């Protein structure tokens, strides 16, 4: 039996008047994938999310969920749930009633919906809880309907750095435990690399690259992707071929690994040097020795 939650966009275009927001994109997100739509503001990330949710209708193309074209279906019939950037909590309802609200709209009896909501959190007003707790309330409200696809519109942008790192881990663990498809909009490269199985890099309504976090970082398809993921690795200059012909070219290179915050902090080395366009030596001990030597020379020179 096929796992539910596959999302596919086929030649999907969205126009707002004369403005092209999404330009005929094709994208398949396998069921059970954590996908991050990554790009600068105005590149079409949230528009794609809203078309999947049913809050916007494509100008052309199809939006398929589990093989069914859902264009024209209301959001409640798509098997999706959306967590908005500002959480959209009702200030006059308790946290419990906020979580139960989706069930109320689905016709679930009051006793049952309150019991299911009570399993997730305590009964307080939204103004009485912190930003991180408000985010959890909004997440619980989105998940209580058991969606096939959860849509997250920059869910961590309003949190401080400590809570953001904590919630990254919680989101990844939750997606792994539930096994459903998460589609997460962000403009933060580190967030996408830390969370996603599939990173979709966008620019001006187009998909520049859709691949794993490692491939997007280590093997960028275009100079734009390389610059967006880390511009210090994009080199422009003359290239000599075996026939000694010369031309101008842009070359994007990677060191062959994704820097890990955990391992890099543990060894106490400055890994920014090894993000330059050179491979990491095969001998780990030699690599660390040369790193320390370079840092010592830099300190002595200063």
ZIBEL-V811175 format. One record per residue. SS is DSSP state (2 for helix, 1 for strand, 0 for the rest). PSI is psi in radians with two decimals (none if undefined). D_CENTER is the distance of its C-alpha to the mean C-alpha in Angstrom with 1 decimal. Layout:
# ZIBEL-V811175
ss=SS psi=PSI d_center=D_CENTER
ss=SS psi=PSI d_center=D_CENTER
This chain:
# ZIBEL-V811175
ss=0 psi=2.31 d_center=27.7
ss=0 psi=2.43 d_center=24.4
ss=0 psi=2.32 d_center=21.4
ss=0 psi=2.72 d_center=20.2
ss=0 psi=0.20 d_center=16.8
ss=0 psi=2.35 d_center=16.5
ss=1 psi=2.35 d_center=15.2
ss=1 psi=2.31 d_center=16.6
ss=1 psi=2.23 d_center=17.0
ss=1 psi=1.98 d_center=20.4
ss=1 psi=0.82 d_center=21.6
ss=1 psi=2.18 d_center=19.7
ss=1 psi=2.47 d_center=21.0
ss=1 psi=2.16 d_center=20.9
ss=1 psi=2.40 d_center=23.5
ss=1 psi=1.65 d_center=24.3
ss=0 psi=-2.09 d_center=28.0
ss=0 psi=-0.05 d_center=28.2
ss=1 psi=2.18 d_center=24.6
ss=1 psi=1.93 d_center=22.4
ss=1 psi=-0.68 d_center=18.9
ss=1 psi=2.24 d_center=17.7
ss=1 psi=1.42 d_center=19.9
ss=1 psi=0.83 d_center=20.7
ss=1 psi=2.67 d_center=17.5
ss=1 psi=2.20 d_center=17.6
ss=1 psi=2.33 d_center=14.7
ss=1 psi=2.19 d_center=15.0
ss=1 psi=1.89 d_center=12.5
ss=0 psi=2.68 d_center=14.8
ss=0 psi=2.46 d_center=15.6
ss=0 psi=0.26 d_center=14.2
ss=0 psi=2.51 d_center=11.0
ss=1 psi=1.88 d_center=7.7
ss=1 psi=2.33 d_center=5.7
ss=1 psi=2.20 d_center=2.4
ss=1 psi=2.00 d_center=4.9
ss=1 psi=2.36 d_center=6.0
ss=0 psi=3.01 d_center=9.5
ss=0 psi=2.94 d_center=12.4
ss=0 psi=2.40 d_center=13.7
ss=0 psi=0.17 d_center=15.6
ss=0 psi=-0.10 d_center=14.0
ss=0 psi=0.10 d_center=13.5
ss=2 psi=-0.94 d_center=9.9
ss=2 psi=-0.55 d_center=11.4
ss=2 psi=-0.73 d_center=14.4
ss=2 psi=-0.78 d_center=12.8
ss=2 psi=-0.76 d_center=11.4
ss=2 psi=-0.54 d_center=15.0
ss=2 psi=-0.65 d_center=16.7
ss=2 psi=-0.70 d_center=15.2
ss=2 psi=-0.44 d_center=16.3
ss=0 psi=0.16 d_center=19.6
ss=0 psi=-0.24 d_center=19.7
ss=0 psi=2.59 d_center=20.2
ss=0 psi=2.26 d_center=22.3
ss=0 psi=2.49 d_center=21.7
ss=0 psi=-0.62 d_center=24.6
ss=1 psi=2.74 d_center=24.8
ss=1 psi=-3.09 d_center=23.3
ss=1 psi=2.59 d_center=22.1
ss=1 psi=2.01 d_center=19.3
ss=1 psi=2.37 d_center=19.9
ss=1 psi=2.06 d_center=19.0
ss=0 psi=0.71 d_center=20.9
ss=0 psi=-0.13 d_center=23.0
ss=1 psi=2.27 d_center=24.2
ss=1 psi=2.00 d_center=23.8
ss=0 psi=0.10 d_center=22.8
ss=0 psi=2.21 d_center=23.5
ss=0 psi=-0.32 d_center=26.2
ss=0 psi=2.51 d_center=25.4
ss=0 psi=2.75 d_center=24.8
ss=2 psi=-0.62 d_center=21.6
ss=2 psi=-0.34 d_center=23.6
ss=2 psi=0.16 d_center=24.5
ss=0 psi=-0.22 d_center=21.2
ss=0 psi=0.40 d_center=20.1
ss=1 psi=2.82 d_center=16.9
ss=1 psi=2.49 d_center=16.2
ss=1 psi=2.35 d_center=14.2
ss=1 psi=2.05 d_center=13.5
ss=0 psi=2.80 d_center=14.1
ss=0 psi=-0.67 d_center=13.3
ss=0 psi=0.20 d_center=16.9
ss=0 psi=-0.60 d_center=17.2
ss=0 psi=0.78 d_center=20.3
ss=0 psi=2.52 d_center=22.6
ss=0 psi=2.01 d_center=26.2
ss=0 psi=-0.39 d_center=28.3
ss=0 psi=-0.10 d_center=31.5
ss=0 psi=2.61 d_center=30.2
ss=1 psi=2.92 d_center=29.9
ss=2 psi=-0.68 d_center=26.6
ss=2 psi=-0.81 d_center=28.1
ss=2 psi=-0.52 d_center=28.9
ss=2 psi=-0.81 d_center=25.5
ss=2 psi=-0.68 d_center=24.0
ss=2 psi=-0.16 d_center=26.9
ss=2 psi=-0.71 d_center=26.7
ss=2 psi=-0.67 d_center=24.7
ss=2 psi=-0.62 d_center=27.3
ss=2 psi=-0.76 d_center=30.0
ss=2 psi=-0.39 d_center=28.8
ss=0 psi=-0.02 d_center=28.9
ss=0 psi=0.24 d_center=32.5
ss=0 psi=2.43 d_center=32.2
ss=0 psi=2.63 d_center=35.3
ss=2 psi=-0.80 d_center=35.1
ss=2 psi=-0.74 d_center=36.2
ss=2 psi=-0.78 d_center=33.6
ss=2 psi=-0.62 d_center=30.6
ss=2 psi=-0.63 d_center=31.7
ss=2 psi=-0.74 d_center=32.2
ss=2 psi=-0.66 d_center=28.7
ss=2 psi=-0.62 d_center=27.2
ss=2 psi=-0.41 d_center=29.5
ss=0 psi=-0.36 d_center=28.0
ss=0 psi=-0.57 d_center=24.8
ss=0 psi=3.02 d_center=26.2
ss=0 psi=2.99 d_center=29.3
ss=0 psi=1.71 d_center=31.0
ss=0 psi=2.94 d_center=30.4
ss=1 psi=2.62 d_center=29.7
ss=2 psi=-0.60 d_center=26.3
ss=2 psi=-0.25 d_center=28.1
ss=2 psi=0.06 d_center=29.3
ss=0 psi=2.82 d_center=26.0
ss=0 psi=3.01 d_center=23.6
ss=2 psi=-0.72 d_center=20.3
ss=2 psi=-0.68 d_center=18.6
ss=2 psi=-0.65 d_center=20.9
ss=2 psi=-0.67 d_center=20.2
ss=2 psi=-0.69 d_center=16.5
ss=2 psi=-0.63 d_center=17.7
ss=2 psi=-0.81 d_center=20.2
ss=2 psi=-0.64 d_center=17.8
ss=2 psi=-0.73 d_center=15.7
ss=2 psi=-0.70 d_center=19.0
ss=2 psi=-0.63 d_center=20.2
ss=2 psi=-0.55 d_center=17.3
ss=2 psi=-0.29 d_center=17.9
ss=0 psi=-0.37 d_center=21.7
ss=0 psi=0.07 d_center=22.2
ss=0 psi=1.04 d_center=20.8
ss=0 psi=2.78 d_center=18.4
ss=0 psi=-0.52 d_center=17.5
ss=1 psi=2.23 d_center=14.0
ss=1 psi=2.22 d_center=12.1
ss=1 psi=2.19 d_center=10.3
ss=1 psi=1.99 d_center=8.5
ss=1 psi=1.69 d_center=9.2
ss=0 psi=1.05 d_center=8.2
ss=0 psi=-0.32 d_center=9.8
ss=0 psi=0.01 d_center=10.5
ss=0 psi=-0.46 d_center=11.9
ss=0 psi=-0.01 d_center=15.4
ss=0 psi=2.70 d_center=15.8
ss=0 psi=2.96 d_center=17.7
ss=2 psi=-0.70 d_center=16.6
ss=2 psi=-0.85 d_center=18.3
ss=2 psi=-0.61 d_center=16.8
ss=2 psi=-0.79 d_center=13.3
ss=2 psi=-0.69 d_center=13.8
ss=2 psi=-0.76 d_center=15.6
ss=2 psi=-0.47 d_center=13.1
ss=2 psi=-0.85 d_center=10.4
ss=2 psi=-0.69 d_center=13.2
ss=2 psi=-0.72 d_center=14.1
ss=2 psi=-0.77 d_center=11.0
ss=2 psi=-0.73 d_center=10.9
ss=2 psi=-0.73 d_center=14.7
ss=2 psi=-0.75 d_center=14.7
ss=2 psi=-0.69 d_center=12.6
ss=2 psi=-0.75 d_center=15.0
ss=2 psi=-0.73 d_center=18.0
ss=2 psi=-0.57 d_center=17.5
ss=0 psi=0.29 d_center=16.5
ss=0 psi=2.98 d_center=14.9
ss=1 psi=2.22 d_center=12.0
ss=1 psi=2.28 d_center=8.8
ss=1 psi=2.02 d_center=6.8
ss=1 psi=2.09 d_center=4.2
ss=1 psi=2.28 d_center=5.0
ss=1 psi=2.74 d_center=5.2
ss=0 psi=0.20 d_center=8.1
ss=0 psi=2.06 d_center=8.2
ss=2 psi=-0.78 d_center=8.5
ss=2 psi=-0.66 d_center=9.4
ss=2 psi=-0.79 d_center=6.7
ss=2 psi=-0.77 d_center=4.4
ss=2 psi=-0.65 d_center=7.9
ss=2 psi=-0.53 d_center=8.9
ss=2 psi=-0.66 d_center=6.7
ss=0 psi=2.51 d_center=5.9
ss=0 psi=-0.60 d_center=9.1
ss=1 psi=2.11 d_center=8.2
ss=1 psi=2.20 d_center=6.6
ss=1 psi=1.90 d_center=8.0
ss=1 psi=2.19 d_center=9.5
ss=1 psi=2.70 d_center=11.5
ss=1 psi=2.16 d_center=14.7
ss=0 psi=0.81 d_center=17.3
ss=0 psi=0.04 d_center=16.4
ss=1 psi=2.65 d_center=16.2
ss=1 psi=2.05 d_center=13.9
ss=1 psi=-0.64 d_center=14.9
ss=1 psi=2.43 d_center=13.5
ss=1 psi=1.94 d_center=11.6
ss=1 psi=-3.11 d_center=12.1
ss=0 psi=2.81 d_center=11.4
ss=2 psi=-0.71 d_center=10.1
ss=2 psi=-0.76 d_center=13.8
ss=2 psi=-0.69 d_center=14.9
ss=2 psi=-0.67 d_center=12.7
ss=2 psi=-0.77 d_center=14.0
ss=2 psi=-0.50 d_center=17.5
ss=0 psi=1.18 d_center=18.4
ss=0 psi=2.44 d_center=17.0
ss=0 psi=-0.59 d_center=18.6
ss=0 psi=2.87 d_center=19.5
ss=2 psi=-0.58 d_center=20.5
ss=2 psi=-0.81 d_center=17.9
ss=2 psi=-0.75 d_center=15.1
ss=2 psi=-0.77 d_center=17.2
ss=2 psi=-0.72 d_center=17.9
ss=2 psi=-0.64 d_center=14.4
ss=2 psi=-0.29 d_center=13.3
ss=2 psi=1.57 d_center=16.7
ss=2 psi=-0.32 d_center=19.7
ss=2 psi=-0.17 d_center=22.4
ss=2 psi=0.15 d_center=22.3
ss=1 psi=2.09 d_center=23.3
ss=1 psi=2.32 d_center=27.0
ss=1 psi=2.21 d_center=29.3
ss=1 psi=-3.10 d_center=32.9
ss=1 psi=2.47 d_center=35.7
ss=1 psi=2.22 d_center=35.3
ss=1 psi=2.22 d_center=38.5
ss=0 psi=3.11 d_center=38.8
ss=0 psi=-0.39 d_center=41.5
ss=0 psi=0.09 d_center=43.8
ss=0 psi=0.34 d_center=43.3
ss=0 psi=2.54 d_center=42.0
ss=1 psi=2.51 d_center=39.9
ss=1 psi=2.89 d_center=37.0
ss=1 psi=2.37 d_center=34.2
ss=1 psi=2.73 d_center=30.8
ss=1 psi=2.20 d_center=27.3
ss=1 psi=2.19 d_center=26.1
ss=1 psi=2.12 d_center=22.7
ss=0 psi=2.77 d_center=23.1
ss=0 psi=2.75 d_center=21.3
ss=0 psi=-0.04 d_center=23.0
ss=0 psi=0.07 d_center=22.1
ss=0 psi=2.72 d_center=19.8
ss=0 psi=2.13 d_center=16.6
ss=0 psi=2.26 d_center=18.0
ss=0 psi=2.18 d_center=17.6
ss=2 psi=-0.60 d_center=17.9
ss=2 psi=-0.89 d_center=20.0
ss=2 psi=-0.64 d_center=22.4
ss=2 psi=-0.67 d_center=22.7
ss=2 psi=-0.54 d_center=23.7
ss=2 psi=-0.62 d_center=26.1
ss=2 psi=-0.10 d_center=28.1
ss=0 psi=0.30 d_center=28.6
ss=0 psi=2.75 d_center=28.3
ss=0 psi=1.74 d_center=26.9
ss=0 psi=-0.03 d_center=24.4
ss=0 psi=-0.55 d_center=23.8
ss=2 psi=-0.68 d_center=26.9
ss=2 psi=0.03 d_center=25.6
ss=2 psi=-0.09 d_center=22.5
ss=0 psi=3.03 d_center=25.2
ss=0 psi=1.27 d_center=26.1
ss=0 psi=2.54 d_center=28.0
ss=0 psi=2.69 d_center=27.6
ss=0 psi=2.34 d_center=27.8
ss=0 psi=2.59 d_center=31.3
ss=0 psi=-0.55 d_center=31.8
ss=0 psi=1.94 d_center=34.0
ss=2 psi=-0.75 d_center=31.8
ss=2 psi=-0.71 d_center=34.9
ss=2 psi=-0.68 d_center=35.8
ss=2 psi=-0.80 d_center=32.4
ss=2 psi=-0.67 d_center=32.4
ss=2 psi=-0.78 d_center=36.0
ss=2 psi=-0.58 d_center=35.4
ss=2 psi=-0.81 d_center=32.5
ss=2 psi=-0.68 d_center=34.8
ss=2 psi=-0.76 d_center=37.6
ss=2 psi=-0.75 d_center=35.6
ss=2 psi=-0.63 d_center=34.5
ss=2 psi=-0.71 d_center=38.2
ss=2 psi=-0.66 d_center=39.4
ss=2 psi=-0.73 d_center=37.0
ss=2 psi=-0.72 d_center=38.3
ss=2 psi=-0.64 d_center=41.9
ss=2 psi=-0.55 d_center=41.5
ss=0 psi=none d_center=40.2
